[in-house]
Amino acid sequence: MTTTRPRLRSGLRAAPPAPLVLPVLLGLLVLLAVAGASCAPETAAAPPGVLVVSKEQTASWTRNFNPLSPLASPRWPTMAGIYEPLAVFNSVRGELVPWLATAWRFDDDHVRLRVTLRDGVLWSDGRPLVADDVAFTFGLLKKVEALDRRAVWQFLADVVVVDAHAVEFVFARVFLPGVDDVLAQVIVPAHVWRDVADPLTFANVDPVATGPFTQVRVFTSQMFELGRNPRYWQPGRPAVSALRFPALPGNDRANLALVFDEVDWAANFVPAIDRVYVARDPAHHAYWFPLSGGTIFLYPNTTRAHLDDGRVRRAISHAIDRALVVDVGLFGASRPADGTALSDALSRWRDPGVAGADVVAFDAARANALLDEAGLPRGADGFRMDDKGARLTWTILSVAGWSDWTRAAQVIARGLRDVGVDVDVRTYDFGAWFEKLSTGDFDLSLGWSIDGPTPWTFYRWLLHPETKRPLGQSAPGNWHRFGDDEAGRLLTAFATEPDTTTQRALITRVEQRFAATLPAIPLFYAPSWAAYSTARFRGFPSQADPYADPSPNKDDRGETLLVLTRLEPR
């Protein structure tokens, strides 16, 4: 897959509503003014060889390195840097890279998957990685269902140790996408985790792992540092001696740290990045924002009145000026999503007919007509009324500090108000926001997509009834709580179909079901935010050297490991 660097515009799209433009421009001017100052905020400079990363934005750190628990976010890079998966998915090249596993193959019936482990891998405490560790990890997912983020035990029947370096995964049925989820699982050491009383809440403050960075050298509320694993299995790697993470509360502070060279590598959204960041040090400051970060949606809670009506969801979609959302929210660093909602990482699967569907067209007249048809008339004050005669009122959730999302939400809210829906935007700290999203405590919320090597994963979490969780139960995806039986049948057929031509035909029909039901409202393709300085380190992925996705955000399937093991101090 090839990607192109988006052209970032310094200005906004013509004639956006004045109340939206003013805060955006004022924020940009303040940032530019600060960036032109003669000195940076006072912080301790990192020693040579210590890479400073801005990935999570928070006012203070909580020490948690549990790679399995879905209840609290583990500190980055727990999922792809401290711990490691069996294989890494390279989203730029569209390929699986052997990692803790060196090979895998199905038997002729596609129900037994034999995985061969890499020889010579040691845990950071010196014990060898063996097949029992893999079997134990998957057994833990079975024992504690909440740990099974990818629901592998919905298709697995057993995990059998063949010998010290081979494991056989016995499938309960033919299920070809299961290979991707098995290989993406991070592995934990059986000799440590057997003694953990509650693996769901275990903070794992001193991790024993196989990854390149396992040593917690410093941990305070304002900064922590991970040293390299002295027993790492790749000779001479990592070349970086340590990773440092300052607590940076929100995009603005994180961007200042980046601009003033307090940070070497960042996953920040930086408005007007060419002027604010690159121009400050053109020889060293760079970025690459490939549109391979998935798709950003507006998720409607379909358990709420009226949001379960496809006409209402379609009306919401038509009320959104996506071009304005991209310009105001992201300063032109992306483009509006099409009717398939598939990001550039999956672009080869797009059906042109569905991609061009008008379901994502900005059409206020059509939005008004659909809301009228759904029985939501305007009252005397111009706002729409629900079926009980009360004003129809919704709240859009966003994450505090994620300024791109919040500005996008404000543009969306303005569009919905224009068609008579009373909408406000509310931001929460990430943990509180995700709790509301995953348990269904919201009306509308921005959120990301769940992606995989094929569209099967993407559409499964959008449409398949088997991913729908009861309201109040924490859901790893399908936050909108929607299921379509026909799409479920098509996805099930795809999962057992080895022929690529037939697979493509099945996905086209799933795309058609998505556009017809519109369970979630696609907004724009998520750029993989990656800004970096080459003053102290070299080897970052770039448009000239696209060996992997450049963003620290790509840790769910291990891709960050490709970068962490490639970077070198100058």
N, C-alpha and C positions, 0 to 999 in steps of 0.2 A: 504494500500500500504506500502511496506517495501522498504527502501533504504539502501545502504551501503556506508560507507565513502570511497571516492576515495583514492587510494594509490597515494600520491604525490611524484613524482620523483625529485631529486635534480638536475639532469643533463638534457640534451636535447637529443632528438632522434638522432641516429647516422647520421652523415654526412649531416646536413642541410647546405644550402649555407652560406659560410663564412660571407658575408656582413650582413646576418640576425643574426648570432650567436653573433658577437662581441658586438653590442649594448645591447643585452639581457644580456650577461654575465657581461659586464661592469656595467650595472645598478644593477644587482644582487650583484656584489662585493661591490659597493658603499653602497648599503643598508645594507649588512652584516657588513661592516666596521663601519658604523654609529651605527648599533645596538649593536656593541661591545664596544661602547664608555662608558666612566665612568659616564656620566650624560646626562640627557635628555634636549631637548630644553626648554627654560624657558616659562612656562605657569602657570596661576593661577590654583591651584588644586581645583577640584570641592568639595563642602562641602559634608558631609555625606548625603546619600539619594538622591543625584542629579546624575542621570544617564547621562553620556556623550556618544553621539551617532554620528557616522560618516555614513551618508547615502547619502547626496548630496555633491558633491565636487565642490567648487566654491571659488573664491577669495574674494567675498563679498556677503552679503545677501540682498535680496530685500524683503520687508515685504508684503507678499501675502498669505492669508489663505482662498482663494475662492475655495471651493471644487467642484464647477460646471464648471468654465470657462476652456475651452481647449486652450485658447490663451496663457496663461503663466502658468508655473508649480507652483502650490502652494507649500509652504514649508511643508516638511514632519514633523509631521504625520497628515496633514490636512485630508486626505482621510480615515484614520483608526487610530484615536487617539484623534483628535479634534472632527471631525464628525464621525458618525457611520451609517452603513447600517442596513437594516431590518434583514438580516441574514449574517453570516460570512461563507465563504467557506473554510474549512480545507483541503488543497490540499494533506497533508500527509495521512490523514485518508479517504479522498474522501467523505466528508459528509458536509451537511449544518448545521450550528450551530445557533439555534435561538438567536437573539440579541435584536434589538428594537422590533422585532416581535417575538411572542412566538409560533404562529401556522399559518398554511396556508393550504388551500385545494381548489381544483377545484370542481365545480358542475359536475354532471354526463355527461354533454355535453362538458366539458373541455373548456368552454368559459367564465366562471365567477370564478375568483380567489378571495376568501375571506381571508384577512390577519388580524390577531388579534394582536393588539399592546400590549406591555408590560405595565402593570399598574405601576404607581409610578415613572416613568421616568420624570425628570425635566431638562429643559434647564438650562444652567449655570447661567442665570439671575433669576432663580427661577420659571419661568412659566412652566406649565406642558406640556409634549409632548402629543398631541392629534391627532386624525385622520385628522383634518383639515390641520395640518402641512404636512402630507404625501400627501394628495390630492393637496395642494398648490405646493409642490416640483415637482410633476409630471406635474402639470399644467404649471409650469414655463418652464419645458423641452419642452412642446408642444408649448408654446408661443415663445420661443427663440430656434429655431431649432439647432443652433450651440451648445447649452448646452447638447443636447441629445446624449451623447457620445455612448450609447449602442443602439441607434435608437429604443427605446421602443415604440415610437409612430408610428412605421411602423406596429406594431401588436396590439397596444391598440386602443380601440374605446372610452373608457371613464374611469374615476376614480370617484367612488361614495363613499361619507362618509355614512356609515351605522349608526354608533353611535360614541361616543367619542373615543372608542378604537377598532373600526373595519372599514376597508376600503375594498371595492370591486373593483377589477380591471376587467373591461369588455373587453374581447379580441374581436378584429374584425374578427378573425378566430381562428381555433384550431391551437395553436402554443405552444407546450410543452416546448421548451427551453426558452420561454419568462419568465417562473417562475424564472429562475436563474438570468436573467437581472433585473427583478423587485426587487427581494430580495437583489441584490447587490447595489442598489441605495442608496447613502447617503441622509439623510433627513436634510433639513434646516428649521429654525423656520419661520413660516408665519408672525408672528408679527414683525420680523425684516426685512425680505426680501421683504415684500410688499412695503416698502418705498425705495427700491434700484432702482435708475433710470436706470442703465445699468448693469444688472447682469453678462454680458459677460466680462466687464472690471473692475468690482468691486473688489478692493483689499482686502476688509474685514479685515482690520488691527486689529480689536478687536473682534474676533469671539464670537458669542453666540452659544453654541453647547451642545451636550449631552455626549461627549466623556470623557475619563479619564483625559485628559490634555487640558485645555481650557484657562488658565490664562497666558497672555503674560507678564511675569515678567520683562524681559529685551529684548530689540531689538536694536542692533547696526549693522553696516556693517560687523563686525568681529565676532559677537557672539549673539545668542539669546537663551532665556530660557523660557520654558513653565512650569507653575506650575499646580498642579493637580486641578481637578474640585472639589470644596468643596461640590457639590450637586450630585456627581456621584451615579448612581443607584445601583451599586454593593457594598454592605456593606463592609467596610474595604479595598476597592480597589480604586485606585491603592495604593500599598504599597510604591512605588517610589514617592518621594516628588516633583521632577521636572525632566525635560529633558533639557539637555544643548547641544547646537550645535555650535561648533567652525567652522569658515570658513577655510576650508582646500582645497587649490587649487591643485587638481590632486591626482592621486593614490600615488605618492611617498611621498608627505607630509602627506597624510592620513595614510599611512602605518607607517611612523615614529611616528605619534601620537599614533597609536595602540601599536607599539612595546614598546614605553616609557610610557605606561599606562596613557596617556592623554585621552584615549578613552576607554570606557567600552564595547561597542558593535558596530560592524562595518559591513558594507556591501561591504567592499573593496575586490578587488582581491589582494592577497598577494603572490608573487612568493616565492617558496621554504619555505612555511609557517612553516613547522616543524622545520627547522633550524633557520629561522629569528624570528619567534614569539613564538612557543611552547617551544623550548629549553631554551628560556630566563627565563621562569618561569613555569616549567612543572606542578606545583601544581595548577596554576590558569589559565594559558593561554590555550585556547581550540578553536576548530572550528568544524563545520559540514557543508559539502557542498553536500547535496543531489541534484541529478540531476532532480529536480522538478521545475526548474525556467523557463520552456518553452524551445523553440528552437531558436537558433541564425541563422538567414538567411543572405545570400547575396541577397539583393533585386535588380533586374534589372528593370529599368524604361521602361516598355513595350510601352510607347508612343514615345520612341526614336528609330530612325532607327536601324534596325538589332536586337535590343533587343526584338522586337516583334516577332522574328523568333524562334520557339521552337528548331530548330537545333542549333542556336547560344547559347541559354540558356543551352542546354545540353552540348555543347562544353565547356562552361565556367565551368560547374559542373565537367566534366572529367579532366579539367586542374588543379583542386584543389586537392592538397595532404592534405586531412583532418587530417590524423594522424600527419603530421608535423604542421598543424595549431594548433592542440590541444597541442602538445608538446612545441612549441615555444610560442604560444600565451597564453596558460593557464597552462604551466608547468605540463601537464598531469592531470589536475583536472577535465577533462571531457572525453568524447569519441565522435567519429564522429557520425553524424546523419545517420540513415538508410533511406531506400526509402520511408517510410511513413512520416518521419520527426516528428513523435509523441514523445514527451518527456516521461520520466519515470512516470510522473503523469498520463499519459494516456496509459501506456504500455499494459493494459489489452485489448485494442482495436486494437492492431497491428495485421495485417495479415502477417503471416510469408513469404508468397510469395512476397508481395510488399516490406516488410522490407528488403529482400535480393536482391531487384532489382539492376541492375548494374548502374542505373542512377547516383548513388553517388560514383561510382568507379573511382579511380585516374587512368587515361588512356590517356596519352598525345597523343599517336598515334590516338586514336579515336577522341580526341578533334581536332587535325589537320585535320582529314578527314571530320569531320562535318563542320568546317569552310570553307574548300575547297568547299564542297557541297553547302554551303549557298552563294557561290559567293563572297568570301572574300579572294582572293589570296594574296600570299606574293609578295611584291615588291622587287626591286633589293637590298634594304637595309635590307631585311629579315622581315620587318614589314608588316602586312596585310593592304590591301587597301580596302576602301569601294566601293560602286557601282558607285561612281563618280570619282574614281581614287585617292582619297585623303587618307592619312594615317588614319587607324582606331585608334582613340584615345578615351580612357575612363578615368574617374576619379572615384575612390572608396572613399566614404565619411566615416569618423569615428568621434568619439567624442573626443575632446581634453581632456587629462587627463585619458581616459579609455585605459590604456596601454595594456591590454589584447586584446581588440578589434583592436587597432592600429597595434600591432604586427601581429595579425591574418590577417589583411588587407594587410600587407606587404608581408606575405607569399603567399597570394592569388595573389597579383600583380606580384610577381616573377613567379608564375606558368603560368599566362596569358602571360607574356612577353616571356616565353619559347615556347609558341605556336604562337608567332608573333603579339600579341596585345599590343599596346603601352598603358600602364596603369600607372597612378600615384595614390598616396594616399594623401588625403587632410583631415585635422582635423579642426573642428569648435567647439566653445563652445556649450554646450548642446542646448541652446535655438536656436541658429542659425542653428545648424545641424537639429534639429527637424522641424524647419520651412521649410528647404529645402526638407526634407524627406516627410513631410505631404502635401506640395503643388506640389510635383513632379519636383522639381528643382535639378535633379541629374541624373547621368548615372547609377551608382551602389552604393549601400550603405549597410553597415551592419545594422541590426535591429533585434528587438525581435519579438516573436510571440504574438498573442492575444489569450489567453487560457480561458477555462471554465471548468465546471465539466464533460463535454463530448467533444468528438472531433468536435461536431457540430460548436461550436464557433471558434475553431482553423481553420477548413477548410472553414468556411463561409468567414472569412476575407482573405483567400488565393485565393478562387475560385469563390465565388458566384457573379454573375453579379450585384446583388442589392447593393453590397458594393463598387462598382466602382464609383469614383467621377470624375468630369471633371478636367482636368489639370488646376492647379492654385487654385482650391478650396481645402481648408484644409480638409484632410481626416483623420479620427481617426484610420484607418487601411487600408488594401489593398493599401499600398503605391506604389506598383508596377503597380496598375491600370489595373487589369486583371479580366476577367470574362469568365467562361466556362458554357455554357447553360446546358450541360448534368449534370455536377456537381451541378449546381443550382437546377435542378429537383430532384436529389437524396437527396440533403440537405432539400429541401422543403418537400419531402416525409418523411424523418426522423423526421422532426419537428411535424408531425401529427401522428406519429406511437408510440403507447404505448407498443407494444410487444418488449421485449428486444432482442429476437432472430432475428426478422426482422430488428430491429435497427442495429444490428451488421452486417448483410448482406449488408445493405445500406451503412454503413461506409466503408466496404471493397471495395465496388465499387467506393466510393469517393476517397479512397486511390489510387486505380488504375488510376483514372482520374488525380490525382495529379502527380503521377509518369509519366504518359504519356504526360502531358502538361508542367510540371515543371515550373510553373509561377514564383516561387521564389526558390532560391537554398539553401537547408538546409546545414548547416555547422557542428554544434555540439550542444549538449544539454547544456543549460545554467545552471551551478551550482547555487544553491541558496547560494550566498556568505554570510557566517556568521562566524565571528571570535569574540570572547568575552573573557573577563576576569571575573573570579568568585571571585576575591579578595575583591570586594566591594558589589557585587550583586550575587544572586543565583536564579535558576529557568529557565535558558535558555534552549530551546529545544536542544536535543542532540541525538546522535545515541542510547544512553541508555534510553533516555526519549523522544521519538519522538511524543510529543503531538501536535506539529504544525510545520510548516515550520520555520526554525530558522532565516531567513533573514529579515532585515528591508525592503527589496525590495518588500515583499509580502503584499502590502497595497491596491491593486486595488479592491480586493473583501473582504477586511477587516481582512485578516488573522493576520496582525500585532497586532490587538487588543488582540488576544489570548495570545500573549507574554507580551504586556504592562500591562495586568491585572494579570499576574502571577508572574512577577519578584518581588523580595523582597531584600531590603538592608540586608547586613550581620550585 
